[in-house]
């Protein structure tokens, strides 16, 4: 055992050992097999379950501009590929065009990887093939006999190593200038792509926002309002006195906590009442569209109820017609609710559930109506809607008051994007929450590091020998099984961890007290990227190079004894883990992207949610289109792009670059379909995510430069390694200039872009017919952007103040007026 440990220790120092190509081929077979099954299943199900795979196309009026994809097995692929940027902008909004989550970013990544892959195959790989490297100690030592001139060229590559110093060592390592040249070339290419793509995005963004007049673009979020100005009239007078425009409306946020709590309680009681009615009616069948998933629960035993008349899918019940005795043709026991009371709630009694929840609902409705008339305490936050976009932009881009942290004007989120429960949260509490969650994430970082230690140890069979000798011997006897454990298992474990952790960080981001869901999503992107980058790249890369757990911890501490070891440590770890990262990218590209296209998560959760569904409201929620959340997918995409950048010059870099190119090409196609046809993204378009992506790509570029310098340092090419230093400084200077130059244009709307915009004069009271004028009387129909159509008729109002107090929603319980007809109510739902 000790001998084996020494062998493992020696093998762990083998930096230049060749990786078994069998591991990569096994990963390709598994990934392609999984992906091919998912893709063919999607092609089969897509025309049959359009309620799931074309949810956005069916439910969004703006998606009508998109072409209908053919229902043939593969016929939809080319029409989807031909959809251009203008159609994307018209159907998915500025957010899908500017950020395009994977559209603009993926295109930039594809361009970079095409160029780097060409040089990797045409120059870098041939040079490395003619200059093979050996393990330390196996080359000829500096005092070894030099071969004759006739044998010199033939034997040069066999005995020259960076750790043996023959006479013509400098001549042999001349090829290392390639590292320096390509470091400058690829860095310049990345800067060019970032700037060119950003300029194009800014141009489209400014034209798009400058030509629309949504309520969001005309609204200013005013914070830090002093006590003497906390009224709608005083805020309006203050803004108009600045002579930047006319104020159309002011919504001063107030402490609506009591009202919001009553509304939440009402929603809970309403759902319980609907469930009680559904159980009492004894029939849990809901008419299902043929386009939804063909899974239906069997009806419970009991007499049938007459089917509803055509068009009667749901009704509202009046208080006077809730008794089913005269309607239901059979008698069934009414459901019972258990009510706990007394000290410590240890006693209970059974009551009629329907009567109990109806009475509770009636009392909550009365309380809500009374609270809506109450004058709540004002908070230092308001939404000020101007009469035009230029007026709002002048207020946002100006300093309104000389006092610090007072009367601060910022861009406003969309009305549906506002988290109203956080508008009355004091600033001190929001700061405490933010810092507490930040500290908790720091603790989690240590926890993930400890969790990744055993996963990183699986990368080396020697680690298994230290912990489980019997398993290690079994793996040594079966090469395929050893490959599965050493290569596929760590890849799968890291992938599963990367899928589950974002849900935790999403929950944490929602607890920080941010005003808008857009800010929450940006926070999720930042948190998840920190998790994936630090744990999967920095920690996992360094720990994954050790032979066992003890060696991991020793190596981790030793690498940071001084800053000069960082580049060499990074280079050493990257060279060893090239097979792991190649397999990781292959799994993501060929295996998981097709699963994502098939929407494997919603597909598998549908039967589970269907089993728990009882009421019509539950069934209606099952067919809602899923929301495309950037925070769940973008961090991993950025990480994979950074991995490709870092490996672009290293030995065998073409493997990572080829896998990365496949990843981004497949990902562009998959997310193009999801954004346009299958999923919704409801946050107002701002384009702030693009700057966040570019900032992290620049960080990856600096890591690429450090890794290149480390490779040169490992080969004792110190002068060439020092040549990377000006490149690092230049990249940092570029990052500074890039932020100062382009960030304001991605945050604000330039006033010059607004000179041709049609300013709104009717503001938030726009009626629908103003957007669809009769051509014969008023000229052509006014063209709307997707954001204008989405925000038509919206106002900055707390939903708890204005939402209708709906009654229960019941299917298969027909209620009629005296003349036997069912009339639609004003809100579009049928009620008596």
Secondary structure, DSSP 4 states (H G I P E B T S, - for coil): -HHHHHHHHHHHT-TTPPPPHHHHHHHHHHHHHHHHHHHHHHHHHHTT-HHHHTHHHHH-GGGGGSPPPP-SSSTHHHHHHH--HHHHHHHHHHHHHHT-TTSHHHHHHHHHHHHHHHHIIIIIHHHHHHS----TTSS--TTSPPPPHHHHHHHHHHH--TTS--TTHHHHGGGGHHHHHHHHHHHHHHHHHHHHHHHHHHHHHHHHHHT---TTTTEEEEE---GGG-SHHHHHHHHHHTTS--EEEEEEEE--HHHHHHHHHHHHHHHHHHHHHHHHHT-------TTS-S--PPPPSS---PPPPTT-S-EE--GGG--GGGTSSS--PPPEEEEEESGGG-EEEEEEHHHHHHHHHHHHHHHHHHHHTS-PPEEEEEEEEESSHHHHHHHHTS---SSTTSSEEEEPPPGGGB-HHHHTS-HHHHHHHHHHHHHHHHHHHHHHHHHHHHHHHTTSHHHHHHH-HHHHHHHHH-HHHHHIIIIIIHHHHHHHHHHHHHHHHHHHHHTS--SBHHHHHHHHHHHHHHHIIIIIIIIHHHHTTSSSHHHHHHHHHHHTSSTTHHHHHHHHHHHHTHHHHHHHHHIIIIIIHHHHHTTHHHHHHHHHHHHH--SHHHHHHHTSPPB--HHHHHHHHHHHHHHHHHTSSSTTHHHHHHHHHHHHHHHHHHHHHIIIII-B--SPP--HHHHHHHHHHHHHHHHHHHHHHHHHHHTT-HHHHHTTHHHHHHHHHHHHHHHHHHHHHHHS--GGGGTTS---SSGGG--GGGGS--HHHH-SPPP--HHHHHTTT--S--HHHH------EESS-----TTS---B-TTSSBB-
